[in-house]
Amino acid sequence: MSLQIIMEPESAGQLVLGNEYYHPGIAYKPGDSVLIKIVPESPYQFTGWTGDVSDDHMADVPLKLAITEENQVITANFKKNPEHSKELVFDSAFENGNGILRYYDRDSRRLVVEPQQINLANNIWWHFKIHNITPGEFLHLDIDNWEIAGDCQPVFSYDGKNWQRMTGVKSPYIQRFEAASVEIARNIPYTFSHSLALVDELVSPYVQPQILAISEGGRQVKTMRITDPQVADDQKRIIWVMARLHAFESHSSILAEGLARWLTTDNDEARAILKRFIVYITPIMDVDNVVLGGSGKEQLTWDRQRVDFNRQWGDTSHWAAVRAAKQLLEELQKTHDIAAFIDLHDPWFSGDGHWDPPAKFETQIREFSQTFIKILEQSVTNARWKFEIIVWKGKGQGIEPTLDPTLQTSTSYASSRLFPEAEGHLCFVMEIPHWTDGYGNPITIRGLSAYGEALGRALGDYLNG
């Protein structure tokens, strides 16, 4: 048996298998899996695979191929100087948009895009639109400037609502698009406007919107206070949930929305929680960077200090939203028991979801995580969650070397200031998987919403127990 890969025409570019250039003399064993990438050369544009490739994978770049007992012949097809009626148009001038077009080659349809640095912070978030595509053609996208900015499996949408994953998991990306316009982002976007619309939609006797703070950019940071108004508040405990202390971690807001929507249903479990708890949910904390398409990490502030939005929970903070959150929590603590403090994140890297609790909450989080997994596996969505627990034992957990080591993260602050004892309480960062659930299943809006519901049900089960 043999594997033969043909470039048509031969001068159109290079073939890469794994991390090595293709050589016809390399032998592969049946059962092996190879990843075939292409490196086109201008003025050639890739047009798809033919040969021993299934119909549903003829547009995949890279192409994952299983070696069989039979001889296999694969052809990578290219077209020289393809004709297009219009020039591609690049656009990132919209809410949450980010990207600078540094290079465009008309013939190969190659675009080199650099994430714009917001407040002089290294930025990995990018979100842009491309118009005047010839439907069915492949575009070649390079994400430049910072290596990890292109270390992901991006999403694209033709309507801004339904998102698909690209086949590539690292820049450069070569992807076929079936419409004249496409919206592309590092991950499923969740905008500031969407969060405001959510709060307005959910307003009811159970949901009271509050302005937590006015951001440095003059925008409202809104939180939802959710509880049963027919039960007196004086004996209720507090559940605090917030998302987007790092603006680019968009999946955390989708999970927060899933939790809020579940809590406001007529579900008996949700109603039982609201009789005993007051739940605060803030879908976006760093609203300015979400609007601008920034990251929120190590940005240069108005007083020329480089700080991280989530490292500002010590005695002082540059950010109005953090100051307001601390003030509200400490006021609530005077009259209520704070049962849970949850900070939602999703890291830039691929990998399993994980829980980051302060050391004194390790036992509780190990128990709670098992409750969460059990509930999730019983749901009808088929959502899954492969995870690990990372216990932070240092005071300044996760502090970058460039920052003041006395600064605190949110859970460091909460553990030391809000919880005299850990028993019967929860305090953790929930790091949501970025591209897959750890089992190879893609992360979707539906799956993230299922995580939100499972989080709510697990909180009710664990804290009511």
C-alpha positions as a printed Julia matrix, in Angstrom:
465×3 Matrix{Float64}:
   0.0    0.0     0.0
   1.14   3.6    -0.53
   0.04   7.19   -0.12
   0.57   9.49   -3.1
  -0.25  13.19   -2.9
  -0.25  15.2    -6.11
  -0.07  18.97   -6.48
  -2.01  20.13   -9.53
  -0.18  22.03  -10.89
   3.06  20.94   -9.24
   4.4   24.5    -8.89
   1.34  25.75   -6.96
   2.89  25.36   -3.52
   4.11  22.92   -0.91
   2.57  20.0     0.94
   3.18  19.47    4.63
   2.36  16.25    6.5
   2.4   16.81   10.23
   5.32  19.19   10.59
   7.41  17.92    7.67
   7.31  18.67    3.97
   5.77  15.82    2.0
   8.13  13.3     0.47
   6.7   10.42   -1.64
   9.23   8.0    -0.17
   7.82   8.18    3.35
   5.94   5.0     4.24
   2.8    5.0     6.38
   1.24   2.01    8.1
  -2.44   1.08    7.91
  -4.18   2.65   10.86
  -1.9    5.69   10.88
  -3.56   9.11   10.74
  -1.84  11.91    8.84
  -2.62  15.62    8.73
  -2.09  17.09    5.28
  -1.56  20.84    5.01
  -0.94  23.0     1.98
   1.21  26.1     1.56
  -0.01  27.84   -1.63
   2.24  30.12   -3.63
   0.91  33.25   -5.33
  -0.67  33.53   -7.89
  -2.33  30.15   -7.18
  -5.56  29.73   -5.24
  -6.48  26.39   -3.66
  -9.71  24.9    -5.05
 -10.08  21.64   -3.08
  -9.05  18.0    -2.8
  -9.96  15.19   -5.17
  -9.15  11.49   -5.23
  -9.47   9.17   -2.26
 -11.21  11.73   -0.07
 -14.79  11.49    1.15
 -17.18  14.12   -0.19
 -17.68  15.79    3.19
 -13.94  16.4     3.64
 -12.93  17.69    0.19
 -12.73  21.25    1.54
 -10.86  20.47    4.77
  -7.56  22.25    5.31
  -5.74  20.6     6.92
  -7.04  17.26    5.67
  -7.02  14.45    8.23
  -6.52  11.15    6.42
  -6.63   7.61    7.78
  -4.15   5.25    6.08
  -5.8    2.09    4.78
  -4.65  -1.23    3.33
  -5.24   0.12   -0.18
  -3.14   2.46   -2.3
  -4.4    6.01   -1.82
  -4.03   8.92   -4.23
  -4.94  12.46   -3.15
  -4.77  15.54   -5.38
  -4.51  19.11   -4.1
  -5.98  21.31   -6.84
  -5.1   24.93   -7.52
  -6.09  27.57  -10.03
  -3.7   30.21  -11.39
  -4.82  33.85  -11.54
  -8.5   33.09  -10.88
 -10.98  35.67  -12.13
 -13.09  37.51   -9.58
 -15.62  40.18  -10.39
 -14.92  42.21   -7.24
 -12.1   42.96   -4.84
 -12.4   41.54   -1.35
 -13.43  44.11    1.26
 -12.12  43.81    4.83
 -14.05  45.36    7.73
 -13.37  45.45   11.47
 -15.03  48.81   12.21
 -17.93  47.51   14.27
 -18.66  46.73   17.91
 -16.17  44.15   19.26
 -14.42  44.16   15.88
 -10.65  44.0    15.79
  -8.16  43.5    13.01
  -5.8   45.42   10.76
  -5.41  44.2     7.18
  -1.65  44.24    6.6
  -1.48  42.47    3.24
  -3.86  41.3     0.53
  -2.95  39.24   -2.54
  -5.78  39.32   -5.06
  -4.86  36.19   -6.99
  -4.18  33.78   -4.12
  -6.89  35.41   -1.97
  -4.42  35.64    0.88
  -5.06  38.15    3.66
  -2.64  38.89    6.49
  -4.48  40.28    9.51
  -2.94  41.67   12.69
  -4.94  42.11   15.91
  -4.92  45.76   16.94
  -3.36  46.41   20.34
  -5.91  48.16   22.58
  -4.41  50.34   25.32
  -1.0   49.05   24.21
  -1.78  45.56   25.5
  -0.73  42.41   23.68
  -3.97  41.29   22.09
  -5.01  37.9    20.81
  -8.65  38.78   20.03
  -9.64  39.32   16.41
 -13.08  39.67   14.87
 -13.7   40.94   11.34
 -15.87  40.64    8.23
 -14.93  39.96    4.61
 -17.2   40.98    1.73
 -17.29  40.36   -2.03
 -16.34  36.7    -1.73
 -17.09  34.52   -4.74
 -19.31  31.9    -3.06
 -17.55  28.55   -2.93
 -14.0   29.94   -3.05
 -11.21  29.35   -0.55
  -9.6   32.26    1.32
  -6.12  32.1     2.83
  -5.96  33.89    6.21
  -2.76  34.6     8.12
  -3.1   35.94   11.66
   0.1   37.85   12.27
   1.99  39.79   14.98
   1.76  37.46   17.99
   2.04  33.7    17.6
  -0.65  32.7    20.07
  -3.17  35.01   18.37
  -3.39  32.42   15.59
  -3.13  29.38   17.85
  -6.83  28.47   17.81
  -9.71  27.0    15.81
 -11.7   30.08   14.74
 -15.4   30.44   14.03
 -17.27  31.95   11.09
 -20.87  32.95   10.42
 -22.89  34.12    7.46
 -25.63  35.72    9.57
 -23.9   36.72   12.84
 -26.0   34.19   14.77
 -25.11  30.68   13.64
 -21.41  29.91   14.05
 -19.28  27.14   12.55
 -15.71  26.1    13.34
 -13.03  26.31   10.69
 -11.18  23.09    9.92
  -7.79  24.63   10.7
  -6.49  24.79   14.26
  -3.52  27.1    13.69
  -2.74  30.04   11.4
  -2.56  30.15    8.4
  -6.16  29.11    7.76
  -7.45  28.04    4.35
 -11.22  27.82    4.4
 -13.99  27.61    1.8
 -16.85  30.09    2.24
 -20.26  29.65    0.63
 -21.61  33.2     0.81
 -20.59  36.63   -0.45
 -19.95  37.92    3.08
 -18.62  36.19    6.17
 -17.93  37.19    9.78
 -14.85  35.57   11.33
 -13.68  35.6    14.95
 -11.19  33.92   17.24
 -14.09  32.47   19.2
 -17.89  32.81   19.34
 -18.39  36.54   19.94
 -20.59  37.98   22.67
 -21.0   41.73   22.44
 -21.79  44.45   24.94
 -25.02  45.23   23.08
 -26.05  41.6    23.4
 -25.58  41.75   27.17
 -27.73  44.89   27.44
 -30.44  43.26   25.33
 -30.35  40.17   27.56
 -30.86  42.23   30.72
 -33.78  44.12   29.14
 -35.35  40.88   27.91
 -35.22  39.15   31.3
 -36.63  42.02   33.38
 -39.51  40.67   35.49
 -40.61  40.62   39.13
 -37.85  38.04   39.57
 -35.13  39.95   37.71
 -34.12  43.44   38.73
 -31.41  45.05   36.58
 -28.88  47.21   38.38
 -26.12  49.47   37.13
 -23.11  48.11   38.94
 -20.79  50.86   37.69
 -20.06  53.32   34.91
 -16.92  52.23   33.1
 -13.93  54.41   32.33
 -15.36  54.71   28.82
 -18.73  55.93   30.13
 -20.6   52.65   29.57
 -23.0   50.96   31.98
 -21.81  47.76   33.64
 -25.11  46.0    34.26
 -25.81  43.2    36.68
 -28.99  41.21   37.25
 -30.38  40.64   40.74
 -32.48  37.48   40.5
 -34.65  36.18   43.36
 -38.22  35.28   44.32
 -39.92  38.55   45.32
 -42.61  36.7    47.29
 -40.06  35.43   49.82
 -38.46  37.88   52.26
 -34.81  38.63   51.49
 -33.5   38.75   55.05
 -32.79  35.01   55.34
 -31.53  34.49   51.8
 -27.94  33.7    50.94
 -26.0   35.34   48.09
 -24.68  33.68   44.91
 -22.33  35.94   42.96
 -21.52  35.11   39.32
 -19.58  37.33   36.91
 -17.95  36.95   33.5
 -15.48  38.69   31.19
 -12.9   40.05   33.59
 -10.81  39.25   30.54
 -12.66  40.75   27.61
 -11.59  38.25   24.94
 -12.94  35.27   26.92
 -16.33  35.45   25.24
 -17.61  31.98   26.09
 -17.87  32.95   29.75
 -20.65  35.43   28.91
 -22.58  32.77   26.98
 -22.44  30.46   30.0
 -23.57  33.32   32.26
 -26.52  33.93   29.94
 -27.4   30.23   30.01
 -27.45  30.34   33.8
 -29.62  33.5    33.87
 -32.11  32.1    31.37
 -32.46  28.84   33.29
 -32.99  30.64   36.59
 -35.85  32.64   35.07
 -37.77  29.62   33.76
 -40.7   27.96   35.52
 -38.48  25.01   36.39
 -39.11  23.76   39.95
 -35.37  23.52   40.7
 -34.8   27.1    39.56
 -37.76  28.37   41.59
 -36.43  26.56   44.69
 -33.07  28.33   44.34
 -34.7   31.74   44.07
 -36.69  31.16   47.25
 -33.49  30.71   49.26
 -30.9   32.75   47.36
 -30.35  36.12   45.76
 -28.33  35.54   42.6
 -26.26  38.33   41.06
 -25.13  37.74   37.47
 -22.92  40.21   35.59
 -22.48  39.01   31.97
 -19.64  41.45   31.17
 -17.36  43.19   33.65
 -14.78  44.76   31.29
 -17.31  46.39   29.0
 -14.9   48.86   27.39
 -12.5   46.24   26.08
 -15.38  44.08   24.87
 -16.68  47.02   22.81
 -13.22  47.9    21.48
 -12.15  44.32   20.78
  -9.4   44.35   23.41
  -8.1   41.59   25.63
  -8.13  43.21   29.09
  -4.78  41.71   30.05
  -1.77  43.87   30.96
  -3.13  47.06   29.42
  -1.68  50.51   29.88
  -4.02  52.6    32.05
  -4.72  56.3    32.27
  -1.94  56.7    34.87
   0.58  54.8    32.7
   0.61  51.59   34.73
   0.4   48.17   33.12
  -2.32  46.16   34.79
  -4.59  43.19   34.22
  -8.32  43.69   34.77
  -8.45  40.51   36.87
  -5.45  41.39   39.04
  -7.1   44.42   40.59
  -8.97  42.94   43.55
  -6.57  44.07   46.28
  -6.9   47.22   48.36
  -6.96  49.5    45.32
  -8.15  49.13   41.76
  -7.95  51.11   38.54
 -11.33  49.82   37.39
 -14.7   51.22   38.46
 -16.44  47.86   37.87
 -14.08  46.05   40.24
 -14.38  48.75   42.9
 -18.17  48.66   42.64
 -18.29  44.86   42.81
 -16.18  44.83   45.97
 -18.29  47.56   47.55
 -21.56  45.76   46.8
 -20.24  42.4    48.02
 -19.02  43.9    51.28
 -22.36  45.63   51.84
 -24.22  42.38   51.16
 -21.92  40.56   53.56
 -23.17  42.71   56.44
 -26.7   41.34   56.16
 -26.41  38.07   54.23
 -24.24  34.98   54.05
 -22.38  34.87   50.76
 -22.78  31.25   49.71
 -20.87  31.25   46.41
 -18.46  33.49   44.52
 -17.92  32.37   40.91
 -15.69  34.03   38.32
 -16.25  32.71   34.77
 -13.35  32.56   32.32
 -12.23  30.66   29.23
  -8.49  30.6    28.52
  -6.85  31.39   25.19
  -5.38  27.89   24.82
  -7.03  24.67   23.76
  -7.42  22.06   26.46
  -9.79  20.74   29.04
 -11.98  22.95   31.14
 -10.79  23.37   34.68
 -11.73  24.7    38.08
  -9.35  27.09   39.87
 -10.23  27.25   43.59
  -8.21  28.86   46.38
  -6.55  26.18   48.51
  -9.06  26.29   51.36
 -11.9   25.49   48.93
 -10.24  22.46   47.29
 -12.4   19.85   49.04
 -15.62  21.7    48.28
 -14.77  22.17   44.6
 -13.84  18.53   44.14
 -17.26  17.58   45.51
 -19.08  20.3    43.58
 -17.4   19.44   40.27
 -18.66  15.87   40.54
 -22.19  17.17   41.14
 -21.88  19.4    38.08
 -20.63  16.55   35.87
 -23.38  14.2    37.01
 -26.07  16.77   36.26
 -24.53  17.66   32.89
 -24.41  14.04   31.8
 -28.11  13.67   32.64
 -29.09  16.59   30.42
 -30.72  16.11   27.02
 -28.17  18.24   25.16
 -25.37  15.62   25.0
 -23.04  18.33   26.3
 -19.89  17.01   27.98
 -17.1   18.51   30.09
 -13.68  16.97   30.55
 -11.86  18.83   33.28
  -9.14  19.1    35.85
  -8.82  21.0    39.14
  -5.94  23.44   39.6
  -5.59  24.62   43.18
  -3.88  27.99   43.64
  -1.94  28.13   46.89
   0.0   31.38   46.5
  -1.4   34.74   47.57
  -0.89  36.45   44.24
  -2.1   33.57   42.12
  -1.42  33.86   38.44
   0.25  37.26   38.67
   2.42  38.07   35.67
   6.02  39.05   36.54
   5.5   42.55   35.15
   2.82  43.32   37.7
   2.84  44.3    41.34
   2.99  40.94   43.2
   0.75  42.3    45.97
  -2.22  42.56   43.6
  -4.98  40.0    43.99
  -7.22  38.07   41.65
 -10.95  37.95   42.28
 -10.94  34.6    44.08
  -7.93  35.58   46.19
  -9.89  38.59   47.36
 -13.1   36.64   47.93
 -11.41  33.82   49.8
  -9.7   36.2    52.23
 -12.42  38.85   52.63
 -15.82  37.23   52.1
 -15.52  33.75   53.55
 -14.54  33.39   57.22
 -14.94  29.65   56.69
 -15.05  27.46   53.6
 -17.44  24.76   54.77
 -20.84  25.15   53.14
 -19.52  27.76   50.69
 -18.04  27.82   47.18
 -15.34  30.06   45.72
 -13.73  29.29   42.35
 -12.8   30.35   38.85
 -14.52  28.23   36.22
 -12.35  27.97   33.1
 -14.6   26.96   30.21
 -13.14  24.88   27.35
 -12.24  27.0    24.37
 -12.74  24.91   21.19
 -13.63  21.37   22.21
 -15.02  19.78   25.36
 -11.94  17.58   25.83
 -13.61  14.64   24.09
 -13.27  16.16   20.62
 -16.78  17.64   20.45
 -16.85  21.3    19.35
 -17.95  23.94   21.82
 -21.23  25.51   20.65
 -23.67  28.12   21.96
 -26.09  25.31   22.79
 -23.41  23.46   24.73
 -22.36  26.59   26.63
 -25.99  27.24   27.55
 -26.18  23.66   28.84
 -23.14  24.35   31.01
 -24.98  27.37   32.43
 -28.04  25.32   33.28
 -25.92  22.56   34.82
 -24.08  25.16   36.9
 -27.38  26.48   38.24
 -28.74  23.04   39.05
 -25.46  22.01   40.71
 -25.48  25.16   42.85
 -29.0   24.41   43.99
 -28.2   20.77   44.72
 -24.95  21.47   46.54
 -25.84  24.59   48.53
 -29.36  23.47   49.43
 -27.97  20.15   50.65
